[in-house]
Amino acid sequence: MNRARPGEEEASRRSACAPPDPSAASVPGTPDRTHRPAGPAPRPTENTMEPHDPSTTAASTAHRETVEVLLPGTVSPEGLEIRRRTPDSPGPGEAAVRVEATGVSFAEQQMRRGKYFDQPPFPFVPGYDLVGTVTEVGPGTDPSLVGRRYAALTKTGAWTTRIVLPAADLVPVPEGVDPAEAEALVVNGVTAHRMLHRLARVRAGDTVLVLGANGGVGSLLVQLARHAGATVIGTASARHTEAVRALGAVPVDYRDPDLHTRIRELAPNGVRAVFDHVGGPGITASFAHVARGGTLVSYGTAATRDVPGNPMLPVLKLFARLLWWNALPNGRGAHFFNLWQGKRHPERYRRDLARDLGTVLGLHARGALTPRIAARLPLSEVAAAMALAESGTVVGKVVLLPHPRS
Ligand SMILES: NC(=O)c1ccc[n+]([C@@H]2O[C@H](COP(=O)([O-])OP(=O)(O)OC[C@H]3O[C@@H](n4cnc5c(N)ncnc54)[C@H](OP(=O)(O)O)[C@@H]3O)[C@@H](O)[C@H]2O)c1
């Protein structure tokens, strides 16, 4: 097993990412394609059954074998393991799904560091969301599901060729939609849509500030806000300013020492909403940009991804700050968005998810929303996919294809 040792994490990340080749990622407006990004191929791990390619094997032995990715502990991307096992059978109310696309989310970057606040104990199969086709149903499950394409939000477990899920968790994907594009809209699309329309209630004529406007969530936030008629200021690293401009936002380099002066020049009266996934000390500056009547929407603590210590601490610190700001009589709101809020009421949660994902997929079908896909890689190249997602060189989402040749 290729576990990262203290002090090796950065070095192994660099070697897995090197050379971070921006050209490996598709540029907005350019059709993406399945490809191997530049950089070394992932090393076989002790569970990898070489030499056959999991993707081809999976296609030919779909009913005999499930191929999945295991996160064994706090490891570098190369420490991810590929495991083969006997497929589970769907039980009552369940469906077996042949996974066609699953994504690399920021959450997995945190999980492999043991920094995602409610990740399961190691080892486990990561994978936050998926799109796939039902191949089999359990007793009492509607047999008409078989052969249809669905999306699901799983938090973990989706990096696999086949998964068994409660049928009630499946959200229909319209016919003709590319599975990878649909996948890039599940966690990211629902998150962006809810933050924009349910929490911040952004309207035509508003100005909003989106941090990380080229990212998976950020690029969708920009498009949805533009579709709603808002003006968007989007932060990104300098290499991504053109991509952010192409999405319809005014780009600002987040490393510019005059970042906040520049934002104030663009929005002298403040903005209706700030969407901040970075957290850390910079959240104070984000709140300062919120105009009276506006809202700070915090939805992550990316700034503390590499900070050692209890993963809950930065989250608790952030919550305390937001609560305090929200309580102040300053006419400005400060909220934390959590996609899993309401999960304790599963029926309502499923209904709301189906409605919001349906809205997002509908916007996609009408051409109002185009998910940015940085790369499509076979599941067997998960280490390279993870390294690419973490490289800071890409625009949009890295998508894994468990059955790339079918
Ligand atoms: N709360 C929830 O329910 C929920 C749900 C979904 C996602 N999330 C959170 O959403 C965040 C984004 O996820 P993702 O999958 O979209 O990630 P992603 O695709 O990896 O994008 C990350 C973005 O962050 C930008 N960035 C990095 N450092 C920054 C800084 N100091 N200031 C501003 N931007 C910075 C990157 O810009 P460059 O590439 O230009 O460096 C990139 O655009 C994560 O923190 C994730 O945990 C939360």
The ligand as an ORCA input file, in Angstrom:
! r2SCAN-3c Opt
* xyz 0 1
  N     -21.455     22.611      1.566
  C     -21.847     21.771      0.628
  O     -22.915     21.166      0.726
  C     -20.986     21.561     -0.572
  C     -21.453     20.834     -1.665
  C     -20.614     20.699     -2.764
  C     -19.341     21.269     -2.765
  N     -18.931     21.937     -1.651
  C     -17.619     22.595     -1.596
  O     -17.456     23.330     -2.766
  C     -16.087     23.620     -2.942
  C     -15.743     23.558     -4.402
  O     -15.839     22.218     -4.850
  P     -15.495     21.886     -6.360
  O     -15.696     20.416     -6.519
  O     -16.173     22.851     -7.232
  O     -13.940     22.188     -6.335
  P     -12.962     22.410     -7.571
  O     -13.615     22.064     -8.855
  O     -11.696     21.753     -7.179
  O     -12.754     23.981     -7.561
  C     -12.037     24.603     -6.548
  C     -11.923     26.052     -6.924
  O     -11.329     26.768     -5.862
  C     -10.514     27.768     -6.432
  N      -9.616     28.262     -5.400
  C      -8.556     27.647     -4.835
  N      -8.009     28.471     -3.915
  C      -8.752     29.603     -3.894
  C      -8.705     30.814     -3.163
  N      -7.765     31.040     -2.241
  N      -9.646     31.763     -3.418
  C     -10.592     31.558     -4.328
  N     -10.707     30.431     -5.052
  C      -9.793     29.476     -4.829
  C      -9.874     27.092     -7.598
  O      -9.407     28.065     -8.503
  P      -8.074     27.800     -9.426
  O      -8.291     26.461    -10.085
  O      -8.066     28.910    -10.394
  O      -6.919     27.774     -8.470
  C     -11.074     26.321     -8.143
  O     -11.852     27.141     -8.961
  C     -15.338     22.640     -2.041
  O     -14.811     23.335     -0.944
  C     -16.418     21.670     -1.606
  O     -16.158     21.121     -0.352
  C     -19.725     22.104     -0.569
*
